[in-house]
Amino acid sequence: QVQLVESGGGLVQAGGSLRLSCAASGSIFAINTMGWHRQAPGKQRELVAAIDNNGYTNYADSVKGRFTISKDNAKNTVHLQMNSLKPEDTAVYYCSRDQLYGLASRRFWGQGTQVTVSS
């Protein structure tokens, strides 16, 4: 099992910044992808950004140029720097970690952290 603990959410005014962090522990595999997803009320959970163990990143179009995902492999942590925040970024943000078990990938989720952007 893998445990993910998120931190860094909160309330911020539009145009402001927040930095989310997620620490992984437990049965950690070197080959993995970590990511951030978000879910706003009444909407489906969506991918915000992801980074694999080689540092390759992927972003949702809505956050490109504003959010930056980074990873510390030695500490098994992932960060999401969120700048120029907009009210539409308001959501619960979830950390994820994908690990391979043989040929199958398994995703683990954090408990979520609330981000609220006021206009």
N, C-alpha and C positions, 0 to 999 in steps of 0.2 A: 504494500500500500504506500501511497504518497500523500503527504499532507501539505497543503498550500495555505499560507497565512498572508492575507493582504493587509496593507496599511496605507494611509495617506489620503483617504477620501475626505470630503468636507464640503463646506459652502463657500463659494467664491463668486465675485461679481463678474459679469461679462467682460471679457478682455483680460482677465486674470489668468493665473497659472496654478497648477497643482501637480504634484509628483506622486504617483502610486508606486508601491513596492510590493513584491510578492516573494516570500521565502519558501523554498521547497525542502522537505525533509522526508525521511523514511527510506524506502527502497528506490534510491536514485540511480538512474542509468545515464551513462555519458551521452548517448545518442538520444536527443530529445528535441522537441519544439515547445517553446513556451509562448503563451499569448495572452492577450487581454480581449475580453468580449464585454458587451454591455447590453442591458435590457431596460428599456424605458417602459413605463406603465402602459399596458395595452398593446405592446409591440413585441415582436419576436427578438430573441437574443441574436446579436450580430457580432461578427468579428470586427475588432477595432485594429489590432496589430498583432503580428506574430514574428518570432525570431527563432531560427534553428541553432543547433550547436556550432554551425560554421559561421554564424553571424548574418545569414541571409534574412532580410526583413520583408514583410508584406504589410501593407496598410490599406484600410478602407479609403475609398476616394474622399469621403467626407472629412477625413482627418489629415490627409496628406499635406505636408508643409506646416502643420500645427503641432502634431504629436510625434514623439520620438520614443521608440522602444529600444532598450538596451539590456544587456545581460552580463552577469558576472558568473561565469561557469564555476569558478573556484568556490563561490559562496552559494551556488544554486539559487541565485536570486534574479529576478527580472524587474525592470522599472519601466514606467510609462510617464514620460515628461509631457504634460499637456499645457500648451500655451495658447493664447488667444482664444480662450474658452468662450463658447456660445451657449445660450439657454438650451438649444437643442442637443447639447452634449450631456444634459442632465439624465442620469440613469444610474442603475446599480452596475458597477464594473466588477467583472469576475476574471480572476486569473485562471489559466489552464496550463496543463502540462501533458503533452503526448509522449508516450514511451512505447517502444516496440517490444512485444513479447512474442518471439519467434517471428512469424509473418503477420501477426495481428497487432494493430496499434490500439492502445487504451488511453483514454483521456481522463484526467483527474481535474477536479474543480475546487477552487477556493470557495469561501463562504460568501464572498461579495462585499463590496464597500460602496457606500452611497456617495455619488458626486452630484452636487446641486449647483447650478449656475444661475444666478439671478440676473434679471435684465435691468 
